């Protein structure tokens, strides 16, 4: 499976993984800042963006997909930066292929299982008859009945494609919903990832809680955990400058230290 991707910059490889319902385009404004020091690879996970669709969607499977992608790119090891769903993929990969992860950055997610809180989004998107609308504005208005949060709608609408037959969702809603229990599941690995690790939490988000630190350190014993003020779950979008500076400080500091 060849994942849709974009490569920019030169230097040590840094792979950025987006969250559920997202795509590599979510990192369009921040990737060039990291590309000043790294070869930045942003990609669409399976069933997202312009990557292929697949029936089985769980973390061990996604970790193998990422390993295959790195093989295709001739990439032996890389730093991984993942947000939410992408953070779980990065954690699973670090546990399954620790020798191929130089450094690990996980944004606002823990390795534990989460309650299934996205059913209302799946239902809202699936129930919408896109053929009945002629513009994004009309679709946005129709979605507002089920999804009153404007910011969430604007994020989801980035998944719209318009072709000669009208609008369609780029994401594979059916198979994502069918695999939703696996998406909410905990990360499980045979051992630990002993490399340098940073967990970044949005202070206004409850995705990463104080009690998660015990489980984090069981699997990622070198983990540092930092909270970003004035940020919610989308830390990189809420406080982009603070976020980028914190990540670069961590990566540069760890690069200088012996493993």
Order of alpha helices (4+ residues) and beta strands (2+ residues): beta-beta-alpha-beta-alpha-beta-alpha-beta-alpha-alpha-alpha-beta-beta-alpha-alpha-beta-alpha-beta-alpha-alpha
